[in-house]
Amino acid sequence: MRKGLTFLQGLAAVAVFSLTGPAKAEQHANTVVAKVNGEEITVGHMIVARAKLPAQYQTLPDDVLFNALLDQLIQQTALKQQLHGDIPEMVRLTIENEERSLLASEVIESVMAAAQTEDAIRDAYDAKYSSSDGGDEFNASHILVETEEEALEVKKELDGGADFAALAQESSIGPSGPNGGALGWFGNGRMVPEFEAAVAAMRPGEVSMPVKTQFGWHVIKLNERRKLEAPDFKDVKDEIAQEIAVQAVEDRVNQLTAAARIERPEIEGMDPSILRDMSLLKN
């Protein structure tokens, strides 16, 4: 079905004219602005419709939007009345999903707002940077091979005095191999957890035992490590607030799902490809 009707077809043309706005009315969301066969259209309906407009329409004059949106809602109402209350299954399920999503979003917003207090953000900043620094930064090199046996052999050669860069150029299958395995400087969160944990536990000049990650087996050499200065509160405030919000939502979701009685019956022979069968939604 085409969407928009008068609104999308005529808005560009209407916008070049100066239209007279509606008569002065009470400023309430439940103020009725039109009726179609007795069915009311309110200011609230129009506010929500405007909020959902594409960005290019949001900047149009209010009088243009008011008249065009009202025309659109009137037309949509007249059309949907032709179903005489019979809601197609696809539409019914879509409405249920949209309602579920919108109400869940409302709860998420409230959880985030409650968690992002100035005191909470400041406490999180103090906890994260209590040592007055921004954490460690590392300069490391590595040799990546496919198996543990190969990694142990690399480690043995290094312990015997082999040059790390030369051995990396010869043996490493990683993209840094031609550069002697050099990774340059990196901070926390830049590497996969197993690699990062190994580096954090090392001293400059030390070569690790083989470390397994999703990419293979690494032998790592920590070249240098240094402290970063703690950032100013104002520079990381938004980032910390977001971290707090994400954690608060995760905690709340876990709490609610743990307390809820959730039943997931086993359905014998359920084929996951059923999700592609749109014919099941036909009334």
C-alpha positions as a Markdown table, in Angstrom:
| # | Residue | x | y | z |
|---|---|---|---|---|
| 1 | Met | 0.0 | 0.0 | 0.0 |
| 2 | Arg | 1.2 | 3.5 | -0.8 |
| 3 | Lys | 2.0 | 5.6 | 2.2 |
| 4 | Gly | 1.7 | 9.3 | 2.8 |
| 5 | Leu | -1.1 | 10.0 | 0.2 |
| 6 | Thr | -1.8 | 13.7 | 0.1 |
| 7 | Phe | 1.0 | 14.5 | 2.6 |
| 8 | Leu | 3.8 | 12.9 | 0.6 |
| 9 | Gln | 2.5 | 13.8 | -2.8 |
| 10 | Gly | 1.6 | 17.4 | -2.2 |
| 11 | Leu | 3.8 | 18.7 | 0.6 |
| 12 | Ala | 6.5 | 20.1 | -1.6 |
| 13 | Ala | 4.0 | 22.0 | -3.6 |
| 14 | Val | 2.1 | 23.2 | -0.5 |
| 15 | Ala | 5.3 | 24.5 | 1.1 |
| 16 | Val | 5.8 | 27.3 | -1.4 |
| 17 | Phe | 2.6 | 28.9 | -0.2 |
| 18 | Ser | 2.0 | 30.8 | 3.0 |
| 19 | Leu | -1.0 | 29.0 | 4.6 |
| 20 | Thr | -3.2 | 30.3 | 7.3 |
| 21 | Gly | -2.9 | 28.3 | 10.5 |
| 22 | Pro | -5.8 | 26.8 | 12.4 |
| 23 | Ala | -8.0 | 28.9 | 14.6 |
| 24 | Lys | -6.8 | 29.4 | 18.1 |
| 25 | Ala | -7.7 | 26.4 | 20.2 |
| 26 | Glu | -6.9 | 25.0 | 23.6 |
| 27 | Gln | -3.4 | 23.5 | 23.7 |
| 28 | His | -4.2 | 20.0 | 24.8 |
| 29 | Ala | -3.1 | 16.7 | 23.3 |
| 30 | Asn | -6.7 | 15.5 | 23.4 |
| 31 | Thr | -8.1 | 18.5 | 21.5 |
| 32 | Val | -10.1 | 17.1 | 18.6 |
| 33 | Val | -9.0 | 18.6 | 15.2 |
| 34 | Ala | -11.2 | 16.4 | 12.9 |
| 35 | Lys | -13.7 | 13.6 | 12.9 |
| 36 | Val | -14.1 | 11.0 | 10.2 |
| 37 | Asn | -17.5 | 9.3 | 10.4 |
| 38 | Gly | -17.4 | 10.0 | 14.1 |
| 39 | Glu | -13.8 | 8.8 | 14.7 |
| 40 | Glu | -11.7 | 11.5 | 16.4 |
| 41 | Ile | -8.3 | 12.8 | 15.3 |
| 42 | Thr | -6.6 | 14.7 | 18.0 |
| 43 | Val | -3.6 | 17.1 | 18.4 |
| 44 | Gly | -1.9 | 14.2 | 20.1 |
| 45 | His | -2.2 | 12.1 | 17.0 |
| 46 | Met | -0.7 | 14.9 | 15.0 |
| 47 | Ile | 2.2 | 15.4 | 17.4 |
| 48 | Val | 3.1 | 11.8 | 17.2 |
| 49 | Ala | 2.8 | 11.8 | 13.4 |
| 50 | Arg | 5.0 | 14.8 | 13.1 |
| 51 | Ala | 7.7 | 13.2 | 15.3 |
| 52 | Lys | 7.9 | 10.3 | 13.0 |
| 53 | Leu | 8.4 | 12.4 | 9.8 |
| 54 | Pro | 11.6 | 12.0 | 7.8 |
| 55 | Ala | 14.2 | 14.6 | 8.7 |
| 56 | Gln | 13.7 | 16.6 | 5.4 |
| 57 | Tyr | 10.1 | 17.4 | 6.5 |
| 58 | Gln | 10.9 | 18.3 | 10.1 |
| 59 | Thr | 12.1 | 21.8 | 9.1 |
| 60 | Leu | 9.0 | 22.8 | 7.1 |
| 61 | Pro | 6.8 | 25.6 | 8.5 |
| 62 | Asp | 4.4 | 24.6 | 11.2 |
| 63 | Asp | 1.4 | 25.8 | 9.2 |
| 64 | Val | 2.4 | 23.6 | 6.2 |
| 65 | Leu | 2.9 | 20.6 | 8.4 |
| 66 | Phe | -0.3 | 21.1 | 10.3 |
| 67 | Asn | -2.5 | 21.1 | 7.2 |
| 68 | Ala | -0.7 | 18.4 | 5.4 |
| 69 | Leu | -0.6 | 16.1 | 8.4 |
| 70 | Leu | -4.2 | 16.6 | 9.1 |
| 71 | Asp | -5.1 | 15.7 | 5.5 |
| 72 | Gln | -3.0 | 12.6 | 5.8 |
| 73 | Leu | -4.6 | 11.4 | 9.0 |
| 74 | Ile | -8.1 | 12.1 | 7.6 |
| 75 | Gln | -7.3 | 10.1 | 4.5 |
| 76 | Gln | -5.8 | 7.2 | 6.5 |
| 77 | Thr | -8.7 | 7.1 | 8.8 |
| 78 | Ala | -11.2 | 7.0 | 5.9 |
| 79 | Leu | -9.2 | 4.2 | 4.3 |
| 80 | Lys | -8.8 | 2.0 | 7.4 |
| 81 | Gln | -12.5 | 2.3 | 8.2 |
| 82 | Gln | -13.1 | 0.2 | 5.1 |
| 83 | Leu | -11.9 | -2.8 | 7.0 |
| 84 | His | -14.9 | -2.4 | 9.3 |
| 85 | Gly | -12.9 | -3.4 | 12.3 |
| 86 | Asp | -11.4 | -6.5 | 10.8 |
| 87 | Ile | -7.6 | -6.3 | 11.5 |
| 88 | Pro | -5.4 | -8.4 | 9.1 |
| 89 | Glu | -3.2 | -10.8 | 11.1 |
| 90 | Met | 0.0 | -9.2 | 9.8 |
| 91 | Val | -1.2 | -5.8 | 11.0 |
| 92 | Arg | -2.4 | -7.2 | 14.4 |
| 93 | Leu | 1.0 | -8.9 | 15.1 |
| 94 | Thr | 2.9 | -5.8 | 14.0 |
| 95 | Ile | 0.9 | -3.6 | 16.3 |
| 96 | Glu | 1.6 | -6.0 | 19.2 |
| 97 | Asn | 5.3 | -6.0 | 18.4 |
| 98 | Glu | 5.4 | -2.2 | 18.1 |
| 99 | Glu | 3.6 | -1.8 | 21.4 |
| 100 | Arg | 5.9 | -4.2 | 23.1 |
| 101 | Ser | 9.0 | -2.4 | 21.7 |
| 102 | Leu | 7.7 | 1.1 | 22.6 |
| 103 | Leu | 6.7 | 0.2 | 26.2 |
| 104 | Ala | 10.0 | -1.6 | 26.7 |
| 105 | Ser | 11.8 | 1.5 | 25.4 |
| 106 | Glu | 9.9 | 3.6 | 27.9 |
| 107 | Val | 11.2 | 1.4 | 30.8 |
| 108 | Ile | 14.7 | 1.5 | 29.4 |
| 109 | Glu | 14.7 | 5.3 | 29.2 |
| 110 | Ser | 13.5 | 5.5 | 32.8 |
| 111 | Val | 16.2 | 3.1 | 34.0 |
| 112 | Met | 18.9 | 5.0 | 32.2 |
| 113 | Ala | 17.7 | 8.4 | 33.5 |
| 114 | Ala | 17.6 | 7.1 | 37.1 |
| 115 | Ala | 21.1 | 5.7 | 36.8 |
| 116 | Gln | 22.7 | 8.8 | 35.1 |
| 117 | Thr | 22.8 | 11.1 | 38.1 |
| 118 | Glu | 25.6 | 13.6 | 38.6 |
| 119 | Asp | 26.7 | 11.8 | 41.7 |
| 120 | Ala | 26.8 | 8.4 | 40.1 |
| 121 | Ile | 28.8 | 9.7 | 37.1 |
| 122 | Arg | 31.3 | 11.4 | 39.4 |
| 123 | Asp | 31.6 | 8.3 | 41.6 |
| 124 | Ala | 32.2 | 6.2 | 38.5 |
| 125 | Tyr | 34.9 | 8.6 | 37.2 |
| 126 | Asp | 36.6 | 8.6 | 40.6 |
| 127 | Ala | 36.6 | 4.8 | 40.7 |
| 128 | Lys | 37.9 | 4.5 | 37.2 |
| 129 | Tyr | 40.7 | 7.0 | 37.6 |
| 130 | Ser | 41.3 | 6.7 | 41.4 |
| 131 | Ser | 45.0 | 6.3 | 40.8 |
| 132 | Ser | 45.1 | 9.7 | 39.0 |
| 133 | Asp | 46.1 | 8.2 | 35.7 |
| 134 | Gly | 44.3 | 7.0 | 32.6 |
| 135 | Gly | 45.6 | 3.5 | 32.8 |
| 136 | Asp | 48.4 | 1.8 | 31.0 |
| 137 | Glu | 49.3 | 1.9 | 27.4 |
| 138 | Phe | 51.5 | -0.8 | 25.8 |
| 139 | Asn | 54.0 | -1.2 | 23.0 |
| 140 | Ala | 54.2 | -4.8 | 22.0 |
| 141 | Ser | 55.2 | -7.2 | 19.2 |
| 142 | His | 53.9 | -10.7 | 18.6 |
| 143 | Ile | 54.5 | -13.8 | 16.5 |
| 144 | Leu | 51.3 | -15.4 | 15.4 |
| 145 | Val | 51.2 | -19.1 | 14.4 |
| 146 | Glu | 48.4 | -21.7 | 13.9 |
| 147 | Thr | 49.2 | -24.3 | 16.5 |
| 148 | Glu | 50.5 | -24.5 | 20.1 |
| 149 | Glu | 53.3 | -26.8 | 18.9 |
| 150 | Glu | 54.5 | -24.1 | 16.5 |
| 151 | Ala | 54.2 | -21.4 | 19.3 |
| 152 | Leu | 56.3 | -23.5 | 21.7 |
| 153 | Glu | 59.0 | -23.9 | 19.1 |
| 154 | Val | 59.0 | -20.2 | 18.5 |
| 155 | Lys | 59.4 | -19.6 | 22.2 |
| 156 | Lys | 62.2 | -22.1 | 22.4 |
| 157 | Glu | 64.1 | -20.3 | 19.6 |
| 158 | Leu | 63.6 | -17.0 | 21.3 |
| 159 | Asp | 64.8 | -18.3 | 24.6 |
| 160 | Gly | 67.9 | -19.6 | 22.7 |
| 161 | Gly | 68.7 | -16.1 | 21.6 |
| 162 | Ala | 66.9 | -15.7 | 18.2 |
| 163 | Asp | 66.0 | -12.2 | 17.2 |
| 164 | Phe | 62.3 | -11.5 | 17.7 |
| 165 | Ala | 61.8 | -9.2 | 14.7 |
| 166 | Ala | 63.6 | -11.6 | 12.4 |
| 167 | Leu | 61.7 | -14.6 | 13.6 |
| 168 | Ala | 58.4 | -12.7 | 13.3 |
| 169 | Gln | 59.2 | -11.9 | 9.7 |
| 170 | Glu | 60.0 | -15.5 | 9.0 |
| 171 | Ser | 57.3 | -17.3 | 11.0 |
| 172 | Ser | 54.4 | -15.0 | 11.8 |
| 173 | Ile | 51.1 | -15.4 | 9.8 |
| 174 | Gly | 49.7 | -12.2 | 11.2 |
| 175 | Pro | 49.6 | -8.9 | 9.2 |
| 176 | Ser | 52.3 | -7.4 | 11.4 |
| 177 | Gly | 54.8 | -10.2 | 10.5 |
| 178 | Pro | 56.6 | -8.3 | 7.7 |
| 179 | Asn | 57.0 | -5.4 | 10.2 |
| 180 | Gly | 58.8 | -7.7 | 12.7 |
| 181 | Gly | 55.6 | -8.3 | 14.6 |
| 182 | Ala | 55.4 | -4.7 | 15.8 |
| 183 | Leu | 51.9 | -3.6 | 17.0 |
| 184 | Gly | 52.8 | -0.1 | 18.1 |
| 185 | Trp | 51.1 | 1.5 | 21.1 |
| 186 | Phe | 47.7 | 0.4 | 22.2 |
| 187 | Gly | 45.5 | 0.8 | 25.3 |
| 188 | Asn | 42.9 | -1.3 | 27.1 |
| 189 | Gly | 40.1 | -2.5 | 25.0 |
| 190 | Arg | 42.1 | -2.5 | 21.7 |
| 191 | Met | 43.0 | -6.2 | 21.7 |
| 192 | Val | 41.1 | -9.4 | 22.3 |
| 193 | Pro | 40.8 | -10.1 | 26.1 |
| 194 | Glu | 43.2 | -13.0 | 26.2 |
| 195 | Phe | 45.9 | -11.0 | 24.4 |
| 196 | Glu | 45.3 | -8.0 | 26.6 |
| 197 | Ala | 45.4 | -9.9 | 29.8 |
| 198 | Ala | 48.7 | -11.5 | 28.9 |
| 199 | Val | 50.3 | -8.1 | 28.0 |
| 200 | Ala | 49.0 | -6.5 | 31.2 |
| 201 | Ala | 50.8 | -9.1 | 33.3 |
| 202 | Met | 54.1 | -8.7 | 31.6 |
| 203 | Arg | 57.2 | -6.5 | 32.3 |
| 204 | Pro | 59.0 | -4.6 | 29.5 |
| 205 | Gly | 61.4 | -6.8 | 27.7 |
| 206 | Glu | 59.6 | -10.0 | 28.7 |
| 207 | Val | 58.5 | -12.7 | 26.2 |
| 208 | Ser | 55.3 | -14.6 | 27.0 |
| 209 | Met | 54.5 | -18.2 | 26.9 |
| 210 | Pro | 52.1 | -19.1 | 24.0 |
| 211 | Val | 48.7 | -17.3 | 24.3 |
| 212 | Lys | 45.7 | -18.7 | 22.5 |
| 213 | Thr | 43.1 | -16.4 | 21.0 |
| 214 | Gln | 40.5 | -16.7 | 18.2 |
| 215 | Phe | 43.2 | -15.9 | 15.7 |
| 216 | Gly | 45.7 | -18.6 | 16.7 |
| 217 | Trp | 48.6 | -18.9 | 19.0 |
| 218 | His | 50.7 | -15.8 | 20.0 |
| 219 | Val | 54.1 | -15.4 | 21.4 |
| 220 | Ile | 54.2 | -11.8 | 22.7 |
| 221 | Lys | 57.1 | -9.4 | 23.6 |
| 222 | Leu | 56.3 | -6.4 | 25.6 |
| 223 | Asn | 58.6 | -3.6 | 24.5 |
| 224 | Glu | 57.4 | -0.7 | 26.7 |
| 225 | Arg | 54.5 | 0.3 | 28.9 |
| 226 | Arg | 53.6 | 3.8 | 30.1 |
| 227 | Lys | 51.0 | 5.5 | 32.1 |
| 228 | Leu | 48.4 | 7.8 | 30.5 |
| 229 | Glu | 47.2 | 10.9 | 32.2 |
| 230 | Ala | 43.7 | 10.8 | 33.6 |
| 231 | Pro | 41.3 | 12.7 | 31.3 |
| 232 | Asp | 39.3 | 15.7 | 32.6 |
| 233 | Phe | 35.9 | 14.9 | 34.0 |
| 234 | Lys | 34.1 | 17.0 | 31.4 |
| 235 | Asp | 35.9 | 15.2 | 28.6 |
| 236 | Val | 34.7 | 11.7 | 29.6 |
| 237 | Lys | 31.4 | 12.6 | 31.4 |
| 238 | Asp | 29.2 | 11.6 | 28.5 |
| 239 | Glu | 31.1 | 8.4 | 27.9 |
| 240 | Ile | 30.9 | 7.4 | 31.6 |
| 241 | Ala | 27.2 | 8.3 | 31.7 |
| 242 | Gln | 26.6 | 6.0 | 28.8 |
| 243 | Glu | 28.6 | 3.2 | 30.4 |
| 244 | Ile | 26.5 | 3.6 | 33.6 |
| 245 | Ala | 23.3 | 3.5 | 31.6 |
| 246 | Val | 24.2 | 0.4 | 29.6 |
| 247 | Gln | 25.1 | -1.4 | 32.8 |
| 248 | Ala | 22.0 | -0.3 | 34.6 |
| 249 | Val | 19.8 | -1.5 | 31.8 |
| 250 | Glu | 21.7 | -4.9 | 31.6 |
| 251 | Asp | 21.3 | -5.3 | 35.4 |
| 252 | Arg | 17.6 | -4.5 | 35.3 |
| 253 | Val | 16.9 | -6.8 | 32.4 |
| 254 | Asn | 18.7 | -9.6 | 34.2 |
| 255 | Gln | 16.8 | -8.9 | 37.4 |
| 256 | Leu | 13.5 | -8.9 | 35.6 |
| 257 | Thr | 14.1 | -12.0 | 33.6 |
| 258 | Ala | 15.4 | -13.9 | 36.6 |
| 259 | Ala | 12.3 | -13.0 | 38.6 |
| 260 | Ala | 9.8 | -13.7 | 35.7 |
| 261 | Arg | 8.2 | -17.0 | 35.1 |
| 262 | Ile | 9.4 | -17.8 | 31.6 |
| 263 | Glu | 8.1 | -20.8 | 29.8 |
| 264 | Arg | 9.7 | -22.0 | 26.5 |
| 265 | Pro | 7.9 | -25.2 | 25.6 |
| 266 | Glu | 9.9 | -27.6 | 23.4 |
| 267 | Ile | 8.1 | -28.0 | 20.1 |
| 268 | Glu | 9.0 | -31.2 | 18.4 |
| 269 | Gly | 10.0 | -30.8 | 14.8 |
| 270 | Met | 10.1 | -27.0 | 14.8 |
| 271 | Asp | 11.9 | -25.9 | 11.7 |
| 272 | Pro | 13.6 | -22.5 | 12.1 |
| 273 | Ser | 12.9 | -21.7 | 8.4 |
| 274 | Ile | 9.3 | -21.2 | 9.5 |
| 275 | Leu | 10.2 | -17.6 | 10.1 |
| 276 | Arg | 10.3 | -17.0 | 6.3 |
| 277 | Asp | 6.8 | -18.4 | 5.7 |
| 278 | Met | 4.6 | -15.3 | 5.3 |
| 279 | Ser | 1.7 | -17.4 | 4.2 |
| 280 | Leu | 1.0 | -18.3 | 7.8 |
| 281 | Leu | -0.1 | -14.8 | 8.5 |
| 282 | Lys | -2.9 | -14.8 | 6.0 |
| 283 | Asn | -6.3 | -14.6 | 7.7 |
